[in-house]
Amino acid sequence: MNIQWYPGHMTKAIRMMQEDIKLIDIVVELVDARVPLSSKNPDIDQLAKGKSRLILLNKADLADRAKTQAWEQYFKDRGFYVHSLDARTGKSVKSVTGIIQEACREKIERDRRRGIINRPVRAMVVGIPNVGKSTFINTYAGKACTKTGNKPGVTKGKQWIRLNKNVELLDTPGILWPKFEDQTVGMKLAIIGSIKDDLLDITELAWNLTGFLVDNYPGILEKRYNIDEKRDKIEIIEQIALARGCLQKGGAPDTAKASKLLLDDFRSARLGAITLDLPV
């Protein structure tokens, strides 16, 4: 399966972001804590060149905590400000303001020396589809979320959000990059749900996920489905189908239905906290 998804609106979105970057003090990039490297858009590094950078490892509640800590260090070693959070529950979201202020401290001091006081830091929020960007912004902004106008950048498809006197966000559409050079990256993004399921072979995704789990999280499938992991991937999916009553007419295992069930269980963390990107 060759995985690729780059609809035309993403090309338009990246051009819009290129135009707006001159207005920005810091780029806040959300990645999925289960695939921190695979979900990091390489095009953002070029777009954000010369800007302060903050990487937010979202959905940290779904990821392997020890591996998340290793990824935090990986990004810190490369000069990024880094923070892990769970935007859905709001856990650790409020800490973001202080980190943004710290990342932009030189800019704030420079403004103060020029007599510019209380000008908010402008942050562009970026990320691939389904990484939780909208949930983060809604949780972060809360009831204080308001659009701001009368300035460059306020056009259809993006939104300025004044959080408080210290921070102003520019929301942007979720974007991927034109081609996955490594199809393993595409596979992982498909497994977490960042690529539309109807474009994919769900059974093949489940086979790949099964192989990864058996190799890296042994016992997790046995515990969840009461099956024998010491089989090949196809047989494991068939066992899951039988264990969960995913049957075709005549009683044969419905591997397509079982594959979707397995993916749903992974995405909702019913299998446990799992990270697909192993720390490098």
Residue frames relative to the residue before (quaternion, step in Angstrom):
aa qw qx qy qz dx dy dz
M 1.0000 0.0000 0.0000 0.0000 0.00 0.00 0.00
N 0.2044 -0.7633 0.6038 0.1052 3.56 -0.78 1.08
I 0.1652 -0.8242 0.5387 0.0565 3.57 -0.42 1.22
Q 0.2447 0.7404 -0.5971 0.1883 3.55 -0.82 1.06
W 0.1242 0.7740 -0.6145 0.0890 3.57 -1.00 0.79
Y 0.2290 0.7588 -0.5725 0.2097 3.57 -0.44 1.24
P 0.0808 -0.8346 0.5443 0.0238 3.59 0.37 1.23
G 0.7071 -0.5213 0.2977 0.3737 3.53 -1.24 0.55
H 0.6200 0.5665 -0.3656 0.4012 3.58 1.01 -0.66
M 0.5957 0.5667 -0.3712 0.4315 3.61 1.17 -0.45
T 0.6033 0.5352 -0.3525 0.4747 3.59 1.09 -0.66
K 0.6521 0.5091 -0.3056 0.4714 3.56 0.96 -0.88
A 0.6555 0.5316 -0.3127 0.4357 3.57 0.98 -0.89
I 0.6750 0.4893 -0.3131 0.4549 3.61 0.88 -0.88
R 0.6188 0.5259 -0.3469 0.4693 3.61 1.07 -0.64
M 0.6345 0.5276 -0.3177 0.4671 3.56 1.01 -0.82
M 0.6631 0.5011 -0.3024 0.4666 3.56 0.97 -0.85
Q 0.6210 0.5428 -0.3357 0.4550 3.59 1.05 -0.72
E 0.6537 0.5050 -0.3069 0.4727 3.57 1.09 -0.71
D 0.7342 0.4582 -0.2313 0.4444 3.57 0.98 -0.87
I 0.5120 0.6959 -0.4163 0.2833 3.60 1.15 -0.48
K 0.6002 0.5789 -0.3630 0.4157 3.60 1.13 -0.57
L 0.6503 0.5170 -0.3096 0.4625 3.59 1.23 -0.39
I 0.6597 0.5880 -0.2508 0.3951 3.54 1.32 -0.45
D 0.3233 -0.7347 0.5672 0.1842 3.56 -1.16 0.73
I 0.8088 0.0330 0.0261 0.5865 3.58 1.03 -0.77
V 0.2603 -0.7358 0.6038 0.1620 3.56 -1.11 0.74
V 0.1488 -0.7758 0.6116 0.0443 3.55 -0.72 1.17
E 0.0620 -0.8227 0.5650 -0.0133 3.56 -0.44 1.25
L 0.2353 -0.7568 0.5955 0.1313 3.54 -0.81 1.06
V 0.0356 -0.7502 0.6597 0.0269 3.53 -1.06 0.87
D 0.5014 -0.6263 0.4991 0.3274 3.56 -1.26 0.37
A 0.4628 -0.7221 0.4413 0.2639 3.59 -0.62 1.13
R 0.6105 0.5476 -0.3600 0.4447 3.61 1.18 -0.37
V 0.7793 0.1105 -0.0567 0.6142 3.59 1.23 -0.51
P 0.0640 -0.8713 0.4835 0.0549 3.61 0.71 1.04
L 0.7227 0.4149 -0.2539 0.4911 3.59 0.95 -0.79
S 0.6645 0.5150 -0.3067 0.4462 3.57 0.92 -0.87
S 0.7268 0.4181 -0.2410 0.4887 3.61 1.08 -0.68
K 0.5431 0.5886 -0.4136 0.4330 3.59 1.26 0.16
N 0.3452 -0.7665 0.5107 0.1803 3.56 -0.48 1.23
P 0.3758 -0.7581 0.4803 0.2310 3.65 -0.49 1.12
D 0.5897 0.5849 -0.3736 0.4129 3.61 1.15 -0.46
I 0.5764 0.6066 -0.3790 0.3951 3.59 1.16 -0.52
D 0.5980 0.5814 -0.3702 0.4091 3.60 1.03 -0.69
Q 0.6768 0.4652 -0.2903 0.4911 3.57 0.98 -0.81
L 0.6355 0.5410 -0.3228 0.4465 3.57 0.98 -0.86
A 0.7745 0.3788 -0.1716 0.4767 3.57 0.90 -0.99
K 0.2884 0.7901 -0.5021 0.2012 3.58 1.23 0.22
G 0.8101 0.2372 -0.1995 0.4976 3.56 -0.83 1.03
K 0.6407 0.5063 -0.3246 0.4774 3.59 1.27 -0.10
S 0.5596 -0.5404 0.4871 0.3969 3.56 -1.27 0.34
R 0.1789 -0.8064 0.5605 0.0598 3.58 -1.07 0.77
L 0.0203 -0.7620 0.6472 0.0055 3.51 -1.09 0.84
I 0.1403 -0.7702 0.6180 0.0721 3.55 -0.85 1.00
L 0.1452 -0.7753 0.6121 0.0555 3.54 -0.84 1.07
L 0.2284 -0.7574 0.5984 0.1268 3.57 -0.68 1.12
N 0.1066 -0.8319 0.5444 0.0173 3.54 -0.01 1.34
K 0.7779 0.2938 -0.2723 0.4842 3.55 -1.34 0.42
A 0.1914 0.8196 -0.5156 0.1604 3.56 1.12 0.71
D 0.5842 0.5853 -0.3707 0.4226 3.59 1.18 -0.46
L 0.6804 0.4778 -0.2830 0.4782 3.60 1.21 -0.46
A 0.6853 0.5115 -0.2583 0.4494 3.56 1.27 -0.39
D 0.6161 -0.5330 0.4525 0.3627 3.51 -1.37 0.43
R 0.4261 -0.7569 0.4284 0.2491 3.60 -0.37 1.25
A 0.6532 0.5163 -0.3312 0.4439 3.61 0.89 -0.85
K 0.6745 0.4769 -0.2969 0.4791 3.56 0.99 -0.79
T 0.5980 0.5524 -0.3592 0.4563 3.59 1.10 -0.64
Q 0.6451 0.5140 -0.3217 0.4650 3.58 0.97 -0.82
A 0.6390 0.5167 -0.3230 0.4695 3.59 1.02 -0.76
W 0.6657 0.4901 -0.3021 0.4748 3.60 1.01 -0.78
E 0.5796 0.5638 -0.3728 0.4552 3.58 1.09 -0.65
Q 0.6793 0.4820 -0.2827 0.4757 3.56 0.90 -0.94
Y 0.5975 0.5735 -0.3519 0.4362 3.58 1.02 -0.77
F 0.7203 0.4302 -0.2569 0.4796 3.60 0.80 -0.96
K 0.6121 0.5412 -0.3524 0.4563 3.60 1.04 -0.69
D 0.6433 0.5315 -0.3177 0.4502 3.57 1.00 -0.83
R 0.7138 0.4207 -0.2411 0.5054 3.59 1.22 -0.45
G 0.6778 -0.5726 0.2619 0.3796 3.54 1.22 0.56
F 0.5358 0.6222 -0.4093 0.3978 3.59 1.24 0.18
Y 0.3864 -0.5888 0.6314 0.3246 3.51 -1.33 0.36
V 0.0864 -0.8209 0.5643 -0.0146 3.58 -0.92 0.91
H 0.0810 0.7788 -0.6191 0.0605 3.56 -1.10 0.75
S 0.2482 -0.7545 0.5898 0.1456 3.57 -1.03 0.83
L 0.0757 0.8073 -0.5781 0.0910 3.55 -1.01 0.81
D 0.2715 -0.6979 0.6253 0.2194 3.51 -1.40 0.02
A 0.2745 -0.8127 0.4935 0.1438 3.56 -0.06 1.32
R 0.6033 0.5948 -0.3591 0.3916 3.58 1.06 -0.69
T 0.7643 0.3201 -0.1759 0.5315 3.59 0.95 -0.88
G 0.4905 -0.6725 0.4190 0.3628 3.56 1.25 -0.34
K 0.4122 0.7325 -0.4603 0.2858 3.58 1.28 -0.03
S 0.8620 0.0585 -0.1086 0.4917 3.56 -0.83 1.15
V 0.4216 0.7190 -0.4696 0.2911 3.63 1.22 0.15
K 0.6624 0.5422 -0.3218 0.4046 3.59 0.90 -0.88
S 0.5832 0.5915 -0.3745 0.4120 3.60 1.18 -0.38
V 0.5197 0.6859 -0.4039 0.3105 3.58 1.19 -0.45
T 0.6150 0.5705 -0.3602 0.4080 3.60 0.96 -0.80
G 0.6743 0.4973 -0.2972 0.4579 3.57 0.88 -0.92
I 0.6453 0.5118 -0.3230 0.4661 3.58 1.01 -0.75
I 0.6341 0.5161 -0.3285 0.4729 3.59 1.00 -0.80
Q 0.6471 0.5172 -0.3185 0.4608 3.58 0.95 -0.85
E 0.6580 0.5023 -0.3047 0.4711 3.57 0.99 -0.84
A 0.6638 0.5133 -0.3055 0.4500 3.58 0.93 -0.88
C 0.7592 0.3414 -0.1770 0.5251 3.58 1.12 -0.69
R 0.2488 0.8176 -0.4938 0.1609 3.58 1.22 0.39
E 0.6502 0.5159 -0.3246 0.4536 3.61 0.93 -0.84
K 0.6477 0.5125 -0.3181 0.4655 3.59 0.97 -0.82
I 0.6551 0.5127 -0.3093 0.4607 3.58 0.96 -0.89
E 0.6560 0.4987 -0.3030 0.4786 3.60 0.99 -0.85
R 0.6326 0.5312 -0.3267 0.4592 3.58 1.01 -0.79
D 0.6417 0.5100 -0.3169 0.4771 3.58 0.99 -0.81
R 0.6532 0.5285 -0.3178 0.4393 3.56 0.94 -0.90
R 0.6506 0.5134 -0.3154 0.4622 3.59 1.01 -0.80
R 0.6871 0.4591 -0.2691 0.4947 3.56 1.16 -0.58
G 0.5598 -0.6247 0.3770 0.3928 3.56 1.28 0.03
I 0.5161 0.6117 -0.4266 0.4212 3.58 1.27 0.25
I 0.0027 -0.8268 0.5582 -0.0687 3.56 -0.32 1.27
N 0.8510 0.1535 -0.1366 0.4833 3.55 -1.11 0.83
R 0.3786 0.6650 -0.5481 0.3376 3.57 1.03 0.67
P 0.4116 -0.7424 0.4602 0.2601 3.61 -0.60 1.04
V 0.5017 -0.5934 0.5302 0.3394 3.53 -1.24 0.50
R 0.2501 -0.7700 0.5710 0.1358 3.56 -0.95 0.91
A 0.0713 -0.8166 0.5721 -0.0277 3.53 -0.62 1.21
M 0.2405 -0.7326 0.6185 0.1515 3.55 -0.97 0.91
V 0.2060 -0.7815 0.5810 0.0961 3.57 -0.76 1.08
V 0.0110 0.8177 -0.5708 0.0738 3.56 -0.60 1.19
G 0.2204 0.7693 -0.5851 0.1315 3.55 -1.28 0.33
I 0.5703 -0.5800 0.4495 0.3692 3.55 -1.25 0.35
P 0.6730 -0.4854 0.3432 0.4401 3.64 -1.19 0.23
N 0.8563 0.1817 -0.1490 0.4600 3.53 -1.21 0.72
V 0.4442 0.6818 -0.4713 0.3401 3.59 1.12 0.53
G 0.5871 -0.6069 0.3543 0.4017 3.59 1.31 -0.10
K 0.2934 0.7996 -0.4857 0.1967 3.57 1.22 0.37
S 0.6802 0.4815 -0.2946 0.4676 3.59 0.86 -0.93
T 0.6356 0.5208 -0.3291 0.4652 3.57 1.00 -0.79
F 0.6320 0.5298 -0.3283 0.4606 3.57 0.99 -0.83
I 0.6854 0.4885 -0.2991 0.4495 3.59 0.79 -1.00
N 0.6678 0.4996 -0.3088 0.4572 3.59 0.91 -0.87
T 0.6658 0.4860 -0.3011 0.4794 3.57 0.99 -0.82
Y 0.6637 0.5165 -0.2924 0.4552 3.57 0.95 -0.94
A 0.7261 0.4389 -0.2425 0.4705 3.56 0.89 -0.96
G 0.1541 -0.8107 0.5473 0.1399 3.58 0.99 -0.79
K 0.7983 -0.2674 0.2087 0.4976 3.56 -1.11 -0.67
A 0.5909 0.5922 -0.3635 0.4099 3.59 1.25 -0.29
C 0.4473 0.7188 -0.4383 0.3019 3.57 1.30 -0.08
T 0.1652 0.7678 -0.6044 0.1339 3.59 -0.70 1.12
K 0.4684 -0.6367 0.5257 0.3144 3.53 -1.18 0.58
T 0.1591 -0.7550 0.6233 0.1275 3.55 -1.18 0.55
G 0.1557 -0.8231 0.5436 0.0518 3.58 -0.92 0.84
N 0.6954 0.5031 -0.3455 0.3794 3.52 -1.32 -0.50
K 0.6691 0.4093 -0.3311 0.5245 3.54 0.93 0.91
P 0.6231 -0.5273 0.3965 0.4200 3.59 -1.17 0.40
G 0.7227 0.4477 -0.3188 0.4191 3.56 -1.10 0.66
V 0.6204 0.5240 -0.3652 0.4552 3.61 1.18 -0.24
T 0.3145 0.7220 -0.5503 0.2776 3.56 -0.02 1.32
K 0.6972 -0.4644 0.3350 0.4312 3.55 -1.27 0.27
G 0.7550 0.3712 -0.2813 0.4617 3.56 -0.95 0.88
K 0.7719 0.1641 -0.1440 0.5971 3.56 1.25 -0.08
Q 0.1739 -0.8073 0.5618 0.0492 3.55 -1.15 0.46
W 0.2735 -0.7187 0.6158 0.1715 3.53 -0.96 0.93
I 0.0718 -0.8004 0.5951 0.0011 3.56 -0.88 0.98
R 0.2257 -0.7689 0.5869 0.1155 3.56 -0.62 1.15
L 0.2395 -0.7996 0.5373 0.1205 3.57 -0.43 1.21
N 0.7416 -0.1926 0.1976 0.6115 3.52 0.88 -1.07
K 0.7360 -0.4094 0.2726 0.4651 3.58 -1.18 -0.20
N 0.6884 0.5131 -0.2734 0.4337 3.58 1.23 -0.35
V 0.8244 0.1639 -0.0311 0.5408 3.59 1.00 -0.78
E 0.0526 -0.7565 0.6518 0.0080 3.53 -1.10 0.88
L 0.2120 -0.8048 0.5469 0.0908 3.59 -0.79 1.02
L 0.1806 -0.7110 0.6620 0.1537 3.51 -1.26 0.59
D 0.2434 -0.7704 0.5762 0.1232 3.55 -0.49 1.22
T 0.0825 -0.7934 0.6026 0.0231 3.59 -1.09 0.74
P 0.5843 -0.5805 0.4172 0.3842 3.61 -1.14 0.46
G 0.5525 -0.5937 0.4661 0.3536 3.56 -1.21 0.47
I 0.0156 -0.8187 0.5737 -0.0207 3.58 -0.83 0.95
L 0.2677 -0.6969 0.6407 0.1793 3.51 -1.26 0.67
W 0.4677 -0.6320 0.5053 0.3558 3.58 -1.20 -0.36
P 0.7009 -0.5550 0.2420 0.3770 3.58 -1.07 0.74
K 0.8297 0.0325 0.0163 0.5570 3.63 0.94 -0.73
F 0.3204 -0.7129 0.5894 0.2042 3.55 -0.97 0.90
E 0.3095 -0.7616 0.5416 0.1758 3.57 -0.43 1.21
D 0.7446 0.2685 -0.1493 0.5926 3.56 1.14 -0.73
Q 0.3441 -0.7731 0.4937 0.2006 3.58 -0.42 1.17
T 0.5157 0.6146 -0.4274 0.4168 3.60 1.23 -0.25
V 0.6128 0.5393 -0.3364 0.4695 3.57 1.11 -0.74
G 0.6600 0.5059 -0.3050 0.4642 3.56 0.90 -0.91
M 0.6351 0.5347 -0.3246 0.4532 3.56 1.01 -0.81
K 0.6711 0.4942 -0.3002 0.4641 3.59 0.89 -0.89
L 0.6508 0.5039 -0.3189 0.4699 3.59 0.98 -0.81
A 0.6282 0.5204 -0.3306 0.4745 3.56 1.09 -0.69
I 0.6482 0.5307 -0.3213 0.4416 3.59 0.95 -0.85
I 0.7181 0.4281 -0.2690 0.4782 3.62 0.92 -0.80
G 0.5827 -0.6350 0.3529 0.3642 3.61 1.24 -0.14
S 0.4539 0.6988 -0.4473 0.3249 3.60 1.19 0.40
I 0.6960 0.3244 -0.2449 0.5919 3.57 1.33 -0.03
K 0.5767 -0.6311 0.3857 0.3469 3.57 -0.87 0.94
D 0.5044 -0.6831 0.4481 0.2798 3.56 -0.83 1.05
D 0.6675 0.5273 -0.3245 0.4137 3.59 1.00 -0.73
L 0.6136 0.5183 -0.3541 0.4790 3.58 1.30 0.00
L 0.7149 0.4962 -0.2014 0.4496 3.56 1.31 -0.32
D 0.4342 -0.6145 0.5792 0.3137 3.51 -1.38 0.24
I 0.3040 -0.8057 0.4820 0.1613 3.57 -0.07 1.34
T 0.6325 0.5395 -0.3395 0.4399 3.58 1.02 -0.74
E 0.6508 0.4986 -0.3203 0.4745 3.59 0.98 -0.77
L 0.6052 0.5373 -0.3545 0.4684 3.59 1.05 -0.71
A 0.6720 0.5046 -0.2964 0.4539 3.58 0.90 -0.94
W 0.6138 0.5368 -0.3478 0.4628 3.59 1.03 -0.72
N 0.6752 0.4921 -0.2938 0.4644 3.57 0.90 -0.93
L 0.6475 0.5063 -0.3170 0.4733 3.57 0.97 -0.83
T 0.6315 0.5434 -0.3269 0.4461 3.58 0.98 -0.85
G 0.6674 0.5059 -0.3026 0.4550 3.58 0.88 -0.93
F 0.6471 0.5173 -0.3147 0.4632 3.56 1.00 -0.85
L 0.6833 0.4993 -0.2943 0.4441 3.58 0.86 -0.95
V 0.6428 0.5188 -0.3261 0.4597 3.59 0.95 -0.81
D 0.7030 0.4695 -0.2639 0.4644 3.59 1.00 -0.85
N 0.8203 0.3023 -0.1104 0.4727 3.58 0.90 -0.93
Y 0.7714 0.1705 -0.1161 0.6019 3.59 1.20 -0.42
P 0.0307 -0.8487 0.5278 0.0105 3.59 0.70 1.08
G 0.7722 0.3488 -0.2794 0.4517 3.51 -1.06 0.86
I 0.5636 0.6420 -0.3885 0.3454 3.57 1.18 -0.46
L 0.6679 0.4789 -0.2997 0.4844 3.58 1.06 -0.72
E 0.6106 0.5461 -0.3449 0.4582 3.56 1.06 -0.74
K 0.6704 0.5073 -0.2931 0.4553 3.55 0.93 -0.91
R 0.7073 0.4773 -0.2684 0.4470 3.57 0.89 -0.93
Y 0.8355 0.2356 -0.0765 0.4905 3.57 0.82 -1.01
N 0.3714 -0.7441 0.4786 0.2817 3.59 1.29 -0.07
I 0.4433 0.6711 -0.4554 0.3817 3.54 0.84 1.09
D 0.5063 -0.6138 0.5075 0.3307 3.55 -1.36 0.05
E 0.3059 -0.7843 0.5157 0.1594 3.59 -0.54 1.18
K 0.6182 0.5774 -0.3460 0.4058 3.58 1.18 -0.43
R 0.4906 0.5921 -0.4555 0.4486 3.54 0.84 1.10
D 0.5768 -0.5457 0.4249 0.4347 3.58 -1.19 0.04
K 0.7285 -0.4780 0.2704 0.4095 3.55 -1.28 0.38
I 0.6457 0.5234 -0.3310 0.4468 3.57 0.93 -0.82
E 0.6682 0.4992 -0.3002 0.4628 3.58 0.94 -0.87
I 0.6117 0.5431 -0.3508 0.4559 3.58 1.07 -0.68
I 0.6509 0.4985 -0.3145 0.4786 3.60 0.93 -0.86
E 0.6388 0.5187 -0.3266 0.4650 3.60 1.00 -0.79
Q 0.6369 0.5221 -0.3263 0.4640 3.58 1.03 -0.78
I 0.6349 0.5213 -0.3274 0.4668 3.58 0.99 -0.84
A 0.6299 0.5388 -0.3319 0.4503 3.57 0.99 -0.85
L 0.6832 0.4809 -0.2855 0.4695 3.57 0.89 -0.93
A 0.6677 0.5190 -0.2983 0.4425 3.57 0.97 -0.89
R 0.7615 0.3561 -0.1794 0.5110 3.59 1.07 -0.73
G 0.5269 -0.6724 0.3977 0.3347 3.59 1.24 0.21
C 0.3895 0.6873 -0.5073 0.3442 3.57 1.12 0.66
L 0.1770 0.8256 -0.5006 0.1908 3.54 0.19 1.32
Q 0.3756 -0.6749 0.5840 0.2497 3.52 -1.25 0.58
K 0.6805 -0.4263 0.3613 0.4739 3.57 -1.28 0.02
G 0.7502 0.3279 -0.2653 0.5093 3.57 -0.82 0.96
G 0.5613 -0.6606 0.3559 0.3490 3.57 1.30 -0.05
A 0.4467 0.6795 -0.4686 0.3451 3.60 1.23 0.10
P 0.5501 -0.6254 0.4268 0.3525 3.63 -1.03 0.70
D 0.3028 -0.7328 0.5859 0.1676 3.56 -0.98 0.94
T 0.2000 -0.8339 0.5041 0.1022 3.58 0.09 1.31
A 0.5959 0.5625 -0.3745 0.4340 3.61 1.09 -0.56
K 0.6781 0.4777 -0.2834 0.4813 3.56 0.93 -0.91
A 0.6542 0.5069 -0.3107 0.4674 3.58 1.01 -0.82
S 0.6138 0.5508 -0.3418 0.4506 3.58 1.08 -0.70
K 0.6567 0.4936 -0.3060 0.4812 3.57 0.95 -0.86
L 0.6310 0.5353 -0.3287 0.4553 3.57 1.01 -0.81
L 0.6521 0.5162 -0.3120 0.4593 3.58 0.95 -0.88
L 0.6595 0.4991 -0.3083 0.4700 3.59 0.93 -0.88
D 0.6452 0.5146 -0.3201 0.4653 3.58 0.95 -0.84
D 0.6511 0.5104 -0.3158 0.4646 3.58 0.97 -0.82
F 0.6428 0.5045 -0.3268 0.4748 3.59 1.03 -0.73
R 0.6994 0.5006 -0.2814 0.4255 3.57 0.77 -1.05
S 0.7301 0.3992 -0.2292 0.5051 3.57 1.11 -0.63
A 0.4760 -0.7072 0.4015 0.3347 3.59 1.36 0.18
R 0.3458 0.7264 -0.5244 0.2789 3.61 1.10 0.52
L 0.6200 0.5060 -0.3432 0.4917 3.59 1.28 -0.25
G 0.6285 -0.4872 0.3510 0.4944 3.56 1.26 -0.37
A 0.6328 -0.5185 0.4112 0.4021 3.56 -1.33 0.02
I 0.0534 0.8274 -0.5443 0.1277 3.57 -0.40 1.29
T 0.1436 -0.7634 0.6250 0.0772 3.56 -1.07 0.82
L 0.3208 -0.7757 0.5195 0.1595 3.57 -0.77 1.07
D 0.6765 0.4263 -0.2832 0.5296 3.60 1.13 -0.63
L 0.2470 -0.7723 0.5665 0.1470 3.58 -0.55 1.12
P 0.5547 -0.6329 0.4162 0.3443 3.64 -0.86 0.89
V 0.2531 -0.7771 0.5631 0.1226 3.57 -1.02 0.86
